[in-house]
Amino acid sequence: MGADDDALVDRTRRGLARQARYDEYFRDRPPKPGVTKEKAEASLNLLASQLGKEYPQTNEGQTIRLIPPGFIVGFLRDGIVQFSAVLMVTVGLVLLIACTNLASLLLARATDRRKEIAIRLAIGAGRARLIRQLLTESILLAMIGGVIGLFLAMWIIDLVVAFKPPVDFPLTFDLRIDWRVMIFALLVSALTGIIFGLIPALQATRPELIPALKDETRTGGYRRSFLRSGLVVAQIALSLVLLIASGLVLRALQQVQTLNPGFRIDHGLVMSLNTALQGYDREQGEQFNRQLLDRVKSLPGIENVSYTDWFPLTLNISQDDIYIEGRPAERGADVPSSYGSRIGPDYFATMGTKLLAGRDFNETDTRDSTRVAIVNEAFARRFFGGEDPVQSAVGKRFSSSTPDGPFIQIVGVASDGKYFNIGEAPSPFTYAPHVQQYTNNLTMIVRTKSDPKMMIGAIRGVFRQLDPNLPVYDVMTVEEHMGFSLFPARVAATLLAAFGLLALTLAAIGIYGVMAYSVSQRTREIGVRMALGAQQSDVLKMLLRHGILLAIVGLGFGLAISLAVTRLMANVLYGVSATDLIAYLGVSLFLLVIVLIAIFIPARRASQIDPMIALRYE
């Protein structure tokens, strides 16, 4: 075993030693009853500090943070938290739209009961008692909706649990509706009933007694008319906010699909193998890999072939500390780090990744020769910034073990790529020749001249010739592999689009209901106008004018709110501005058409009414 192998083993031993010390002190020692998370973290970090002094090479600068059992690991947490926040805001907007519908319904119901309420007030009923009764009715409606929502949630959860994301490892969703979720849902339902039932209740219990006792419901009152108009404006504004957010995410998904991942997607095939499954040692594994590449490359229709221990856009949580030769070394948590992979011959040619400076690995880079590496542009900028960091990096040396080496010489700089998700910012990355840092677990990359799926059978035949018992798994095209990276964006776009359509449906129904009710309240007025000579077109224009004014006001408020809200989504919009003109104009015009249809139907029906019937309408 050479010095380079010793360094690799030493780095592994140091990581295992650090983990072993933490296990020795912390495993199976839950906090005592009454000890807060903050106190427990403070105590653990005090002990971690002591370990750092005793073992500076492995533990110095390390800190401990407690997380709940089953919580998302750190490298996935930020993206999931951001997506969850967007989803919660989306659900909140849908709830608000549903609540405005509820308020409109309660307001219309209260208007129809004006005479009943006026009589009860006239004979001495207390206003507070009537408000309690009306609030009870609104809370009951909201609670019924909440219970139905819980049953729907149980059904939807079963669908989510049965859903299997396209990942190459077991993933289970543990989603349950426990008593806390039920109480929260019912509390939200009750609060919804109270908040959105209070204003209609206050309006209903403050009638003009004389007109109300005469049952002059056609007038409706200016305050009620103003409130109904306000609810229509609110529904349009909230719907526009949600639809614009959905449109931006869909636009971002389109842009993401056109981004350059740093490697070729076309005519590519990937498959995984692990020679350790057949008990191969290093010499046997290296011989197998050489024979595999030679035979696959000799197949008709094959352009190039290589392998790596880690293919881009898959999960990788392994990082190496980076120490630049000749520079003061950072210690502990301040040590910069880089992700990396081990690659086979012709990797960059097979992947279609450009070498910007220096050379590729070649036959002189052997197990016993000087350790070498190729770094990406982000690595060069991070550690060798200046006028020309790409050229400056070539020839420099760094260590991924200790500040004292052994050092690895940089022989080339490759273009940046996408390593973990398609929308990420460039990050440092290193490539090492597989012959110098051997691993059994590999992914073979095959570049074909035609449809890659047509070559799967021939490539499997090569494996059977070399070792019929060695399993080959995760066989897919590079395009199919890209689906994993795009999966979160597609899920987000699908969910937001679904909620957007739900919001649009609720808003259209609510606007139609409010406009239909408003028109019914003006039926006698319409009859009088038509009896005095107004034409159907005049009545239609009058009603449409009012509805269009509400639509314009609602769109104006919605655009203003969207400009503020969508800026918070900037981190999840890849390649799209939060003020994307296409999304804003397209969604606004689409919503305007839907709103106009919802307004036009009751307006046209009212304009065609017989004047005599309208005059007798009560």
C-alpha positions in Angstrom: 0.0 0.0 0.0 1.5 3.3 -1.1 1.6 6.7 0.6 -1.5 7.9 -1.3 -3.5 4.8 -0.1 -2.2 5.5 3.4 -3.6 9.1 3.2 -7.0 7.9 2.0 -7.2 5.3 4.8 -6.0 7.9 7.3 -8.7 10.4 6.3 -11.3 7.6 6.6 -9.9 6.6 10.0 -10.1 10.2 11.3 -13.7 10.5 10.3 -14.6 7.1 11.9 -12.6 8.1 15.0 -14.6 11.3 15.4 -17.9 9.5 14.9 -16.8 6.8 17.4 -16.0 9.3 20.1 -19.4 11.0 19.6 -21.1 7.6 19.8 -19.2 6.7 23.0 -20.3 9.9 24.7 -23.8 10.6 23.2 -25.4 7.4 22.0 -28.5 6.2 24.0 -28.3 9.2 26.3 -31.6 11.2 25.7 -32.0 14.5 27.6 -33.4 14.1 31.1 -37.0 15.1 31.8 -37.4 18.9 32.0 -34.1 19.6 30.1 -34.8 22.0 27.2 -33.3 21.6 23.7 -31.1 24.7 24.3 -29.7 23.4 27.6 -29.0 20.0 26.1 -27.2 21.6 23.1 -25.1 23.8 25.4 -24.0 20.8 27.5 -23.2 18.7 24.4 -21.2 21.5 22.8 -19.2 22.0 26.0 -18.2 18.3 25.8 -17.5 18.7 22.1 -15.2 21.5 22.9 -13.3 19.3 25.3 -13.0 16.6 22.7 -11.7 19.2 20.3 -8.9 20.1 22.7 -8.0 16.4 23.2 -8.2 15.4 19.5 -7.6 18.6 17.5 -7.0 16.8 14.2 -10.5 15.3 14.1 -12.7 17.2 16.6 -11.5 20.8 16.8 -14.2 23.3 15.9 -16.9 20.7 15.7 -20.3 21.7 17.1 -23.5 19.8 17.8 -27.1 20.7 17.0 -30.0 18.6 18.1 -32.8 17.9 15.6 -36.1 16.0 16.1 -36.1 12.3 15.3 -36.8 11.7 11.6 -36.1 15.3 10.7 -34.7 16.0 7.2 -30.9 15.8 7.0 -29.1 19.1 6.5 -28.2 19.0 2.8 -31.9 18.6 1.9 -33.5 20.7 4.6 -33.2 24.2 3.0 -34.9 23.2 -0.3 -37.7 21.2 1.5 -38.3 24.0 4.0 -38.6 26.6 1.2 -41.0 24.4 -0.8 -43.0 23.7 2.3 -43.3 27.5 3.0 -44.5 28.1 -0.5 -47.0 25.3 -0.2 -48.3 26.6 3.1 -48.8 30.1 1.6 -50.6 28.5 -1.4 -52.9 26.5 0.8 -53.6 29.7 2.9 -54.6 31.6 -0.3 -57.0 28.8 -1.3 -58.5 28.9 2.2 -58.9 32.7 2.0 -60.7 32.4 -1.3 -63.0 29.7 0.1 -63.6 31.9 3.1 -64.6 34.9 0.9 -67.1 32.5 -0.7 -68.4 31.6 2.8 -68.7 35.3 3.7 -70.6 36.0 0.5 -73.0 33.2 1.2 -73.6 34.3 4.8 -74.1 37.9 3.6 -76.7 36.8 1.1 -78.4 34.6 3.6 -78.5 37.5 6.1 -80.0 39.8 3.5 -82.8 37.3 2.8 -83.5 37.1 6.6 -83.7 40.9 7.1 -87.4 40.8 7.8 -87.1 38.0 10.3 -84.2 39.7 12.1 -86.0 43.1 12.1 -89.1 41.5 13.7 -87.1 39.8 16.4 -85.3 43.1 17.1 -88.6 45.0 17.2 -90.1 42.6 19.8 -87.1 43.0 22.1 -84.5 40.4 21.1 -81.0 41.4 22.0 -78.5 42.1 19.2 -75.8 40.1 21.0 -78.0 37.0 21.1 -78.8 37.3 17.4 -75.1 37.7 16.6 -74.3 34.6 18.6 -77.0 32.6 16.7 -75.7 33.8 13.3 -72.1 33.0 14.4 -73.1 29.6 15.5 -74.5 28.9 12.1 -71.3 30.1 10.3 -69.1 28.1 12.7 -71.3 25.0 12.1 -70.8 25.4 8.3 -67.1 25.8 8.8 -66.8 22.8 11.1 -68.7 20.6 8.7 -66.3 21.7 6.0 -63.3 21.0 8.3 -64.6 17.5 9.0 -65.0 16.8 5.3 -61.5 18.2 4.7 -60.1 15.8 7.3 -61.7 12.8 5.5 -60.4 14.0 2.2 -56.9 14.5 3.8 -56.9 10.9 4.9 -57.7 9.7 1.4 -55.1 12.0 -0.1 -52.4 10.8 2.4 -53.0 7.2 1.2 -52.2 8.4 -2.3 -49.1 10.3 -1.2 -47.8 7.3 0.8 -48.4 5.0 -2.2 -46.5 7.4 -4.4 -42.9 6.4 -5.2 -40.5 9.1 -6.3 -37.9 8.1 -9.0 -35.0 7.6 -6.6 -32.6 4.6 -6.4 -33.0 4.1 -2.7 -35.9 3.1 -0.4 -38.0 6.1 0.6 -41.0 5.9 2.9 -43.4 8.8 3.8 -44.6 8.5 7.4 -47.6 10.8 7.2 -50.3 10.4 9.9 -53.3 12.5 11.0 -53.0 12.4 14.8 -55.0 14.2 17.4 -52.9 17.3 17.2 -53.6 17.6 13.4 -57.3 17.1 14.0 -57.4 19.7 16.8 -55.5 22.2 14.6 -57.8 21.6 11.6 -60.9 22.0 13.7 -59.6 25.1 15.4 -58.8 26.6 12.0 -62.3 25.7 10.9 -63.8 27.3 14.0 -61.7 30.5 13.6 -62.7 30.7 9.9 -66.3 30.5 10.8 -65.9 33.2 13.5 -63.8 35.6 11.5 -65.7 35.4 8.2 -69.1 35.1 9.8 -68.7 38.1 12.1 -69.1 40.9 9.6 -72.2 39.4 7.9 -73.6 38.9 11.4 -72.9 42.5 12.4 -74.4 43.7 9.1 -77.5 41.5 9.5 -78.3 42.7 13.0 -78.1 46.4 12.2 -80.9 46.7 9.7 -83.0 49.7 8.8 -86.1 48.5 10.6 -88.9 50.2 8.6 -87.7 49.0 5.1 -86.8 45.6 6.6 -90.3 45.2 8.1 -91.8 46.1 4.8 -89.6 43.3 3.3 -87.9 45.6 0.8 -85.1 43.2 0.2 -84.6 44.5 -3.3 -82.6 47.5 -1.9 -80.1 45.4 -0.1 -78.5 48.5 1.5 -75.3 50.3 0.4 -73.2 48.8 3.0 -74.1 45.2 2.0 -73.6 46.1 -1.7 -70.2 47.6 -0.9 -69.2 44.5 1.1 -70.3 42.1 -1.6 -68.2 44.1 -4.1 -65.3 44.0 -1.8 -65.5 40.2 -1.5 -65.5 39.9 -5.3 -62.4 42.1 -5.5 -60.7 40.0 -2.8 -61.5 36.7 -4.6 -60.1 38.1 -7.9 -57.0 39.5 -6.2 -56.2 36.3 -4.3 -56.8 34.1 -7.3 -54.5 36.2 -9.4 -51.7 35.9 -6.8 -52.0 32.2 -6.7 -52.2 31.8 -10.5 -49.2 34.1 -11.0 -47.2 32.0 -8.5 -48.2 28.9 -10.4 -47.3 30.5 -13.7 -43.9 31.5 -12.5 -43.1 28.0 -11.3 -44.3 26.5 -14.6 -42.1 29.0 -16.4 -39.2 28.1 -14.2 -39.7 24.4 -15.0 -39.6 25.2 -18.7 -36.3 27.2 -18.2 -34.8 24.4 -16.0 -35.3 21.9 -18.8 -33.3 24.0 -21.1 -30.4 24.6 -18.7 -27.0 23.1 -19.5 -26.1 20.5 -16.8 -22.5 20.5 -17.9 -22.7 17.2 -19.7 -24.4 15.7 -22.8 -27.9 14.3 -22.2 -28.5 12.8 -25.7 -27.5 9.2 -26.6 -26.4 8.4 -23.1 -26.8 5.3 -21.0 -25.9 4.7 -17.4 -25.8 1.5 -15.3 -24.5 0.5 -11.9 -22.3 -2.3 -10.8 -20.4 -3.3 -7.7 -17.6 -5.9 -8.1 -17.4 -6.4 -4.3 -20.7 -8.3 -4.6 -18.6 -11.1 -6.2 -15.8 -10.8 -3.8 -13.4 -9.0 -6.2 -10.2 -7.5 -4.6 -8.6 -4.4 -6.1 -6.5 -6.2 -8.7 -9.4 -8.3 -9.9 -11.7 -5.3 -10.0 -9.3 -3.2 -12.0 -8.8 -6.0 -14.5 -12.6 -6.5 -14.8 -13.1 -2.7 -15.4 -10.4 -2.6 -18.1 -11.9 -5.6 -19.9 -15.4 -4.2 -19.6 -14.5 -0.8 -21.1 -12.5 -2.5 -24.0 -15.3 -4.9 -24.9 -18.2 -2.4 -24.6 -16.3 0.2 -26.7 -15.7 -2.4 -29.4 -19.4 -3.0 -29.8 -20.9 -1.5 -33.1 -22.8 1.7 -32.4 -20.8 2.7 -29.3 -19.2 6.1 -29.4 -17.4 6.1 -26.1 -17.5 4.6 -22.6 -16.2 5.3 -19.1 -17.2 5.0 -15.5 -17.4 7.0 -12.2 -18.1 6.2 -8.6 -20.7 9.0 -8.6 -22.8 10.2 -11.5 -24.0 13.9 -11.5 -27.4 14.8 -10.2 -27.6 12.0 -7.6 -27.4 12.3 -3.9 -23.9 12.6 -2.5 -23.1 13.8 1.1 -19.4 13.0 1.1 -17.1 16.0 1.3 -13.3 16.4 1.5 -11.5 19.1 3.5 -9.3 21.2 1.2 -5.8 22.5 2.3 -3.9 24.5 -0.3 -0.1 23.9 -0.2 1.8 26.9 1.2 -1.1 28.6 2.8 -2.0 28.8 6.5 -4.4 26.0 7.3 -7.9 26.6 8.7 -8.9 24.3 11.5 -12.1 22.6 12.6 -15.4 23.8 11.1 -13.6 26.6 9.2 -11.8 24.3 6.8 -13.2 24.8 3.3 -14.4 21.6 1.5 -15.3 20.3 -1.9 -17.3 17.4 -3.3 -15.6 15.0 -5.6 -15.7 11.8 -7.6 -13.4 9.1 -9.0 -13.5 8.7 -12.7 -12.3 6.2 -15.4 -10.5 6.8 -18.7 -12.1 9.1 -21.3 -14.7 10.3 -18.7 -14.7 13.9 -20.0 -15.0 12.8 -23.6 -17.8 10.4 -22.8 -19.7 13.0 -20.7 -19.1 15.9 -23.1 -17.6 18.0 -20.4 -15.0 20.5 -21.6 -11.5 20.7 -20.3 -10.6 24.4 -20.1 -7.0 24.2 -19.1 -4.3 21.6 -18.5 -4.6 17.9 -19.5 -6.8 14.9 -19.1 -5.8 11.9 -17.1 -3.6 9.5 -19.1 -1.7 6.2 -18.8 1.1 7.9 -16.8 -1.3 8.5 -14.0 -1.0 5.1 -12.2 -1.5 3.7 -8.8 2.1 4.4 -7.8 2.6 7.8 -9.6 2.1 11.3 -8.2 -1.5 11.8 -7.1 -3.3 14.1 -9.5 -6.7 15.8 -9.8 -8.8 17.8 -12.2 -10.9 20.6 -10.6 -13.8 22.6 -11.9 -14.0 26.3 -12.6 -15.7 27.0 -9.2 -12.8 25.3 -7.4 -10.3 27.4 -9.3 -12.2 30.6 -8.5 -12.7 29.7 -4.9 -9.0 28.8 -4.1 -7.0 30.6 -6.8 -9.0 33.7 -7.5 -7.5 36.4 -9.6 -7.3 37.6 -13.2 -7.1 34.1 -14.6 -7.9 31.5 -11.9 -8.4 28.7 -14.4 -4.8 28.9 -15.7 -3.5 29.7 -12.2 -4.9 26.5 -10.7 -2.9 24.2 -13.1 0.2 22.9 -11.3 -1.0 23.9 -7.8 -1.2 21.3 -5.1 -3.8 20.7 -2.4 -4.4 18.0 0.3 -7.7 16.5 1.2 -6.3 14.8 4.3 -4.3 17.1 6.5 -2.5 20.5 6.2 0.8 18.6 6.0 -0.3 16.4 3.0 0.1 14.2 1.1 -0.6 16.7 -1.6 -2.5 16.2 -4.9 -1.3 18.1 -8.0 -3.9 19.8 -10.2 -3.3 18.9 -13.8 -6.4 20.3 -15.4 -9.5 22.5 -15.0 -12.9 21.4 -16.3 -16.0 23.4 -16.9 -18.6 23.7 -14.1 -21.6 21.4 -14.1 -24.7 20.6 -12.1 -23.9 18.1 -9.4 -26.9 17.8 -7.1 -29.8 19.7 -8.6 -30.2 21.4 -11.9 -30.8 24.8 -10.5 -27.9 25.0 -8.1 -25.1 27.7 -8.2 -21.6 26.5 -9.2 -19.7 24.8 -6.3 -16.2 23.4 -6.0 -15.7 19.9 -7.4 -12.7 17.6 -7.9 -12.1 14.6 -10.1 -9.5 12.0 -9.2 -8.4 9.1 -11.4 -10.1 5.9 -10.3 -6.9 4.0 -10.5 -5.4 6.1 -7.7 -8.5 6.1 -5.5 -10.1 2.7 -6.1 -13.7 1.9 -5.3 -15.8 -1.1 -6.1 -19.2 0.7 -6.6 -19.3 2.2 -10.0 -21.7 3.7 -12.6 -20.8 3.0 -16.2 -21.5 5.7 -18.8 -22.0 4.7 -22.4 -22.3 7.2 -25.3 -24.1 5.6 -28.3 -24.4 6.7 -31.9 -28.2 6.0 -32.0 -31.0 5.1 -29.6 -29.2 4.1 -26.4 -32.0 1.7 -25.4 -31.2 -0.4 -28.4 -27.7 -1.1 -26.9 -28.8 -2.4 -23.5 -29.1 -6.0 -24.6 -25.6 -6.0 -26.2 -24.0 -4.4 -23.1 -25.7 -6.9 -20.8 -24.2 -9.6 -23.0 -20.7 -8.3 -22.3 -21.4 -8.5 -18.6 -22.6 -12.1 -18.9 -19.4 -13.0 -20.9 -17.1 -11.4 -18.2 -19.1 -12.6 -15.1 -22.6 -14.0 -15.5 -23.2 -13.7 -11.7 -22.4 -10.0 -11.4 -25.6 -8.0 -11.1 -26.1 -4.9 -13.2 -28.7 -2.5 -11.9 -30.2 1.0 -12.3 -30.0 0.7 -16.1 -31.5 3.9 -17.7 -30.9 6.5 -20.2 -29.3 9.8 -19.2 -32.5 11.6 -20.1 -34.4 9.3 -17.7 -31.8 10.0 -15.0 -32.4 13.7 -15.5 -36.0 13.1 -14.5 -34.8 12.6 -10.9 -33.3 16.1 -10.7 -36.3 17.7 -12.3 -38.7 15.7 -10.1 -39.0 18.3 -7.2 -39.6 21.1 -9.7 -42.3 19.0 -11.5 -44.0 18.2 -8.2 -44.0 21.8 -7.2 -45.4 22.9 -10.5 -48.0 20.2 -10.5 -49.2 21.1 -6.9 -49.2 24.8 -7.5 -51.1 24.3 -10.8 -53.6 22.1 -9.1 -54.1 24.6 -6.3 -54.3 27.4 -8.9 -57.1 25.6 -10.8 -58.9 25.0 -7.5 -58.6 28.6 -6.6 -59.8 29.6 -10.1 -62.8 27.3 -9.8 -63.7 28.6 -6.3 -63.3 32.2 -7.4 -65.4 31.7 -10.6 -68.2 30.1 -8.6 -68.0 32.8 -5.9 -68.0 35.6 -8.4 -70.9 34.1 -10.4 -72.9 33.6 -7.2 -72.3 37.2 -5.9 -73.1 38.7 -9.3 -76.2 36.5 -9.7 -77.4 37.5 -6.3 -76.7 41.2 -6.9 -78.6 41.1 -10.2 -81.5 39.4 -8.4 -81.6 42.2 -5.9 -81.9 44.7 -8.8 -84.6 42.8 -10.7 -87.4 45.3 -10.0 -85.0 48.2 -10.9 -84.2 46.5 -14.2 -87.9 46.1 -14.9 -88.6 49.8 -14.3 -85.7 50.7 -16.6 -87.0 48.5 -19.3 -90.6 49.7 -18.9 -89.3 53.2 -19.4 -87.7 52.3 -22.7 -84.3 50.8 -21.8 -83.1 48.2 -24.3 -81.7 44.8 -23.4 -78.3 46.0 -24.6 -78.5 49.0 -22.3 -79.3 46.8 -19.3 -76.5 44.4 -20.2 -73.9 47.2 -20.5 -75.0 48.6 -17.2 -74.5 45.3 -15.4 -71.3 44.5 -17.2 -69.9 47.9 -16.5 -70.2 47.3 -12.8 -68.7 43.8 -13.0 -65.8 44.9 -15.2 -64.9 47.7 -12.8 -64.7 45.2 -10.0 -62.6 42.9 -12.1 -60.1 45.7 -13.0 -59.9 46.7 -9.3 -59.3 43.1 -8.3 -56.6 42.6 -10.9 -54.9 45.8 -9.8 -54.8 44.7 -6.2 -53.7 41.2 -7.2 -50.8 42.5 -9.3 -49.6 44.7 -6.5 -49.7 41.8 -4.0 -48.1 39.4 -6.5 -45.2 41.7 -7.0 -44.5 41.6 -3.2 -45.2 37.9 -2.7 -43.4 36.5 -5.6 -40.1 38.2 -4.6 -40.1 35.7 -1.7 -40.1 32.9 -4.2 -36.9 34.1 -6.0 -34.8 31.2 -4.5 -37.0 28.5 -6.1 -37.4 30.2 -9.5 -34.6 28.9 -11.7 -33.8 31.1 -14.7 -37.0 33.2 -14.3 -37.5 36.6 -12.8 -40.0 37.1 -10.0 -41.5 39.8 -12.2 -41.6 37.7 -15.4 -43.8 39.7 -17.9 -45.1 36.7 -19.8 -46.4 35.0 -16.6 -48.0 38.2 -15.3 -49.7 39.2 -18.6 -50.7 35.7 -19.5 -52.2 34.8 -16.2 -54.0 38.2 -15.9 -55.6 37.9 -19.3 -56.7 34.4 -18.6 -58.2 35.3 -15.2 -59.9 38.3 -16.8 -61.6 36.1 -19.4 -62.9 33.7 -16.7 -64.2 36.6 -14.5 -65.9 38.2 -17.5 -67.6 34.9 -18.3 -68.8 34.6 -14.7 -70.1 38.1 -14.8 -71.7 37.9 -18.3 -73.9 34.9 -17.7 -76.1 36.4 -14.9 -76.0 39.8 -16.6 -77.3 38.4 -19.9 -80.0 36.4 -18.1 -81.1 39.6 -16.3 -81.2 41.6 -19.5 -83.6 39.1 -21.1 -86.2 39.2 -18.3 -89.8 40.2 -19.1 -90.4 43.7 -17.7 -93.8 42.8 -16.3 -92.4 39.8 -14.4 -89.5 42.1 -13.1 -92.0 44.7 -11.9 -93.9 42.1 -9.9 -90.7 40.5 -8.5 -90.4 40.4 -4.7 
